[in-house]
């Protein structure tokens, strides 16, 4: 079997998976964007959310982040300094405040809501926002990756930046439900590719757009998201992708030294691959990159550093277990 055989199968056959028919509302100009912050207090959690057309939110992103950085607690309540040109409207029964900002009418809106306790938890709130924008729900592991700590903030502020085709408040896009009595077969059962799933890991039967496979890696330290993607090109080369991952976790790029300093050679799906480790303070990525002249494959674990470190051995064994499925498997 030639080295490209498994990669070719993943590219051309999409892992043998019978793809679910997905219904998307075609994005219209503008795409809607939400820049939100979550601040947890002793007894309450605050949700600060700026929503508007993607291009307008983009122009004011640094201004909004600057506002988020300045929020503070006074007498166990959230307080802030209003940026120049912003206006604050009177509180309502559902909102602690509504702020108006922007360079033209109608002005953009930032709402502040206070909920008791954890407000239902981070995953439920992020997924509620994703549904408002017309996006698929995310797993807990993926939510952990989407939420980023805001550097330079006075408090512990978690931010999330989302874009989607729906304007929040106009309803979510329809989702195709599957009958409970007719569950879809596991992708692993239909795929010509076999692998050994580590203990505690779970496969998502409907991976996100652009992904061939998707897993959650569960362990004593928590969970991380594992994805498999394939491209019919070199995707920029090994060094560029290593530096892209390093940048995502807050590490400095290494340029021409990226492969030598942060990658270990290994065999992956029948061809030469590289095992890459990028461990940042708040986020970590462990991945395998296999690139040939006509195709590239990326197996990536993304999650909190403690979780990724705890799963290093399992991840390496998982990567090395990929093989063509035999008839009896």
N, C-alpha and C positions, 0 to 999 in steps of 0.2 A: 504494500500500500504506500503510495507517495505521501510525503509529509503534509501536503495540503489537504488530504482527504477529509479529515474531521472538520477543519475550518470551512472547506467548501460546503460540506453538509449543513453546517450552521448558517452559512450565508444564503445558500440557495433553497434549502428546505425549511429554513426557520425552525430548526430542531424537530421537524416532523410534526409540529403542533398544528392542529386544526384551529385556526385563529377565530376567536370570538368576533362576531360582527359588532363593531363599536359605533355608536352614534355620537357625533360631535356637532355642535352648533358651529357653523363656519365663522371664524373670527372676522369681525367687522372693524373697520377703522372708526374710532380708536379701540385698541385692546384695553381692557380695564385692569388697573393695577392697585394693589393694596399693600401699604407699608404699615406694619403693625408692631406694637411693642407690648410686652407683658411684664408687669411688675408685681411681685408677690410681697405682701406685707404679713404681719403677724396673724391677723384674723381675716384679711380680705385680699383680693387680687384685683389689680387694675388692668384694663384692656384699652390701649390707646391705638386708634386706627384711622389712618388717612387713606381715602379712596378717591380715585378719579381716573381720567383717561391716562393711559400709560405714558404718553409723551409729557404731559403736564406734571405728573408725579415725579417723573425722571428729572425734570428741570429743578424741582424743589427738594429732591431727595436729601441732599446734604443739609439743607435748612431744617427739614423734619428730624433728621438724625441728631442734629445739634439741639433741637428742642427736647428730644428723648433723653439726651445725655444730661440735661439740666434738671430733670425732675428729682424731687427730694421728699422726704417725710418730715412732717411737722405735726406733733401731737397725734401720731399714728395715722395721719391722713396724707394723701399725696398732694404735693404743692408744686408749682412751677413758675417760671418767669416767662411772660409772654414775649416772644420775639418781636422785633420792630416790624410794624405793619400788620401784625396779626390782630384779630378781634375775637373777643370771648363773649359768647351769648349766655344768657341766663340758664341755670341748670333746670332740668326737667325731671319728671318722675323716673325716667329710664336712663338718664345721662347725668353724670356729675358735671359735665361741661361739653360745649360744642365750640370749637375754634374754627375761625375762617382765615384763610390765607391764600396767597397767589397773586399773580401779576395782571389778571384780567377777570371779568365777570363771565359766567358765575364763578365765584371764588371757590376754591377747594375747601373741603370739610375734614376736620379731624375730630373724632368723637372720643370721649373718655367715659368709660363705664366701670363702676365698682361692683364686684360680686363677692358674696361671702365665701370664706374658705378659699379653696383653689379654683372656684368658679366652674367646676365640672372637669378640671384637668386640662393639661396642655393639648394632648392629642384630640380630644373632642372639640376644643375651640378652634384649633388649626384646621381640622377637617370641616367644621362648620363654615369657616371662611373659604376654604377650597371649593366647597359645594356652591357657595354663593357666587363664586367666580366661574362656575361651570367646569371645575376640575374634578378628577377622580379623587376618592379618598386615599389617604396615605397610611401606611402601616405605622405603628408606634416607633419603629426603628427609623423610618424615613422622616417622621416628624422631628425626631431627635436631631437629625442632620439638618433639616430645614431651619430649625430654631438656632440662631446664633447669638452668642453673648456680645452685647454692644460695648466695644472697647472705649474707654475714656468716660464711661457713664458714672455719675455719682452713686447710683444704686446698682444692684444686680438686675440689669434690663436685658430681656431676651427679645430679639427682633425676628421678624419673618417678612420676606418680600415675595409676593405672589402676583402673577399675572394670568388673566384668563379671558374668555370670550364674552362672559356675562357681566352685566352691570349689577352689582349687589343690590338686592331689594326688588329685582324684577323676576325672581324665580330661578331655580336651578335647571340645568339642561336635563332632558329625560334620560334615564338609565334603563338599559334592557335587563329586566329581571329574568332569572332562570328558575324554572319550576323546581320546587323542593324535591319532587319525586323523580326528577331526571337530572341528577348532578352530572356536570361535565367530567370526563375522564381526566385523571392527573396527566399533566404534560409529560412527566417521566414515563408513564405507561405507553405513550404513543411515540416518543422520540426515538430515533435511531441511535442517539447518544445515551450511554449509561454512565452512572457515577455513583459513588458511595456517599450518601448524605450523612454528615456527622450527627451524633446524638444531640438532641435538643433543637436541631435546625428544622425549619418548616419551609416548604416550597409554596409560593404564591401561584395558583393556577392561572391567574390573569395578570402577567407582569405589565409594568408601565410601558408607555409608548416608546419604541426604539429598543426595548430590551428583549433578548432571547429567553432569558431565564431570570428569576428573581426569588430570593430566599431571605428569611430572617434567621439570623444566627443567635440562638438563645443559650444563655449560660448563667452561671451563678452571679456574674457581674452585671447582667442585663442583656441587651440585645443590640445587634447591628444589622445593617442592610447589606446583602450580598447580591450583586447583579452581574449578568453576563451580556456583553454587547459585542457585535461583530460589524465590520465595515469592509467594503470592497476597495480599500485603498490602504496606504500606510498610516493614515490618520495623523500625519505630522511627524512621525518618527518616535523612537523610544525616549530619547532625552527630553523632547518637548512635552510628552505626556507625563513623564516623571515630574518635571517642573510644574506642570499644570496641577497635578495632585498636591505637590508640596505647597504651592500657593494657596490652594483651597484650605489647607489645614493651618495656614499661617507661618509656613517655613520659607526661607529664602530660596530662590531658584539656584541651581548649580550649573546651568549651562552645559558646556561640553563635558564637564566632570560628573554629570548626573548619573550616567550608567555606572561608571567606575566606583563612585562613592556611595551609591544608595541602592544598587540592584545586584541580585545574585542570580547567575544562570541556572535554568532548570528546563526540563522537557515538559511541554504543555501541548496537549492534543496532537501529539506526533511531530512537533516541530520545536525549534529552539525558542525558549521563552525566558522571561526575566521576572524574578520575584522582587517586588518593590515594597519598601516600608517607608511611610511618611507619618510620623507621630507628632502631632502638635499639642498645645496645651489644652485645648477644648475639643479637638476633633482629630481623628486618626484615620488613615487609609492604608490598607494592605491590599496589594494587587498583583496580578500576573499579566504581563503584556507579551503577546506573541505577534510579531509583525513579519510578513513576507512581502515580496515585491507587489503582490496583487491583493493582499487581504491583511486584516489585523483583527485581533481578538483581545478583549479586555475582561478579566474576571476581577471584581473589585469588592472589597469589604469596606464599609464606611460607617463610622459610629464613634462613640466616646472612647478615648484612649484606653481606659481600663478594660473595656469590653473587647476591643480589638486585640490588645496584648494577650488577654486570656484565651482568645480563639486562634492565635497564630499557628499552633501545631495542627489544629483541626482544619484550618483553612488550607495549609500547604498539602495535607493529605487529600483533602477534597479536590484540589486542583490536579493533583497527580492521578486521581482515580478516573478522570474522564477517558472514555473509550467507546468504540463502536459496540452497540448492543448485539449480543449473540441471540440466536433464536430462542434459547431456553431461558434467557433472562427476563 
